[in-house]
């Protein structure tokens, strides 16, 4: 998808959870548009609806109202199998706590993700090798996740998320479980991916992490803040960023 084309649009998005007998409005009338090639950080305090929004965009949960369109595909009315196919075709997911297969070597984890997206066995292995090299994990290809450092585990999770060549990369607090040095390395990797044309939406409560993005969208009480579309403050940029 060419730069400038819309990759994501949410319109009037709402999500209400039932907590005991009282409904909790997690999202209220969220309108968001992200173009191809953008790196957008969604930030705000814990409980403001950031992760709920990301889960809805990924098709991991259904909205109470409103519409989500990912890469031209409306998620309205889609069943679980259709949503899974949409994710395999268009979405890469990176989580705070990695969600890796603990009994599967690094290269095989990435190759499996590529194969599930339709790559042949040979292509999947080649893609896995190339991604591990790109993410400085070539020497760890036969290692299990349990022997990797936190930063290496997150880089492996990112490699797996890129295995289907996603239209949209979604990351939920990807530095939250890392120390400051490993977190800075992961943010620099996201910047490199963005400069290579990857569309990224990153959720974080940390203003310094958000500052690595091209554009920051702030949330409060389930809504987008009125000034939420501003570029990130360059004074908060991570070391080595531009």
N, C-alpha and C positions, 0 to 999 in steps of 0.2 A: 504494500500500500504506500503510495507516494506521500512524501511529507506535505503537510497542510490538509490532507484529507482527515475527516473526523473518524477516530477509532472508537471513541466511547461517547455516548450521550445518555444521561439520565434525565427524566422529566417528571416532576411532581412526585418524586420517590418518597414513600412513607413505609415505615416498619414499626409495628406495634407488637409488643410481647405481653403475654398474660402472666403477671406475677401475683400468685395467689388469687385474690379477687379483684386486684387493681390493674388495669391496663397501663403499660409503660410505653411511651412513645419514644422509640430509639432514634428514628429518623422522621423529619417533618419537611415535606415539600423541597426535596433536594434536587436542584437542577445543576448538572455538571456536564461540561463538554471538554474532551481531550483530543487533540489532533495528533496525527501520526508524527513520530519523532519528538514529542514533548516528554519532558521529565517533570512530573508533578508530585509534590509532597502534600499529603493531607495530614494536617497537624491539629493539635488541640489537646485538652486535658483528658485523662482517663475517664471513660464513661460517656464521652461526647458523641459517640456513634461512628468513629473512624473505622474500626474493624467490622462493624455491622455493614457499613457501606461497601467495604472491600469484598466481604462475603457475598453480598448481593450482586456486585459486578461480576464476580467469578461464577455465579450460578450455584453457589453452595447453599444458598437460602433463597426463599422467595419473598418479594416485597408484599406488603399489605395493600399498596396502591402505587400507581405510577408505572413508568416504562423504562426499561434498560435496553439499549442497543449496543452490541459489541461487534465491531468490524462489519457493520451493516446487518447483523443478525439480531432481531428482536427476541428477547428471552421470554416474552409473554406466552404463557400456555405451554411451554416446553416441559416435557417429562424428564425424568432423571437420565435416561439413556441419551436423549437429545442434548441435554446440557453437558453430559460427559463428552459427547462428540464435539460440541462447541469448544470446550476447554482444550481437548486434544488438538484441535485445529488452530486455535487462536490465543490461548492463555497459558502463561507460565506463572507458577505460584511459588513464592518463597516465604517461609514462616520463621517466626522468632526462634523456635526450638527445632528447626531443621526438617523434622518429619522424614528422616532417612530410614532405609531398610537396614537394620543393624547387622543382619547376617549376609549381606550382599556386598562384594567388593566395589570400590568406587567406580571403576570403568563400567562394570555391569549395570550399576544403578542408572547411569546416564544412557547406556545403550538400550536398556529396557524402556525408558521413557521415550526414546526416539522410535523404537519398534512399535510401541503402543500408538504413536502418532502416524504410523503407516510406513516407516522406513524399512527397507529390506535389512536382513541380518548384517550383510556386509556394510551397507550404508550406515546402519545404526552404530556399528563398531567404529567406523571411520569418524562419524560425528562425535562419538564419545571421546575418542583419542584427541581430536582437534580441540574440543571444549576443555578437556582437562589440561591440555597444553596452554590454551588461552588463559586459564585461571590458575596457572602455576601449580598444577597438581599432577603433572605428567609422571613424576617419581612416586606418586601415591596410588597409582591406578589399581594395584592389587590389594591395597589395604582395606580393611573393614573400618566403618565409621568410628568404632570405639577406640581406635588407636590414633585418630586424628585430633588435632587441637580444635578449639572452638572456631577459630577463624577458618581453618581448613574444612571443617564440617559445613560451615555456611557457604564457602566457595563451592563445595561439592553440591550443596542444595541449589545454588544458582546455576551451576552447570546442568543439573538435571532439569531445572525449570526452562533452560534455553534449548533443550534437546529437540523440542518440537518446532523450533524456529518461530516462537510465538509472535503474533501481532502485538500483543499487550503483555508486559511483564508486571505482575502484581506482587508487592513485597509488604508484609505485615510486620513491623518492628524488626527488620532484619539485623539490626545491630544490638538489639535489646539484651541478648545473652552474652555479648562479647565485651572484652576489656577495651580500653580506649584505643590501643594500637591496632588490634584486630578490627575494631569497628571502623577506624579511619581507612584501613586497607579495603574493606568491603565497600565503603562509600566511594572510594576512588575507582573501584571496579564498576560501580553503577554509573559513574561519570563517564568512564571509557565506553561503556555499552551505549550510553545516551549519545555520545559523540559519534559512535558508529551507526546511529540511526534508530536504535531501539526505543520504542515507546514504553515508558515506565510510570507506574503509579506506586508511590511508596507511602505507607502509613507510619507515622511516628508521633510520639508526644514530645520529642526532643527538638528544640528550635535549632540547635547546632546541626543535627542530622538533616532537618528540613532545609537548611541553608545550602546543602549540596545540590538541591534540585534547581531546575530552571524556573519553576513557578510554584508558589506555595498557596494552598487552599486551606483556610482555617475553619474549624468547626467548633460550635458551641451549642450545647443542649440539643443535639440532633439536627441542627441547621447549619448551613454554610454562613460564616460570618460575612457581614456586609462588605468588608474589605478583603475578602478571602482570595482574590485572584492575583495578588501582587507577586512580582518576582521576589525570590529569596534575598535576604539582606546579605550582601557580599562581605560585610564585616564579621559575619558569623560563619564564614566558609571554613570547611575542614582544612587542615594543613595540606599544602600542595595543590589545592583547588584554585581555579581561576575566578 
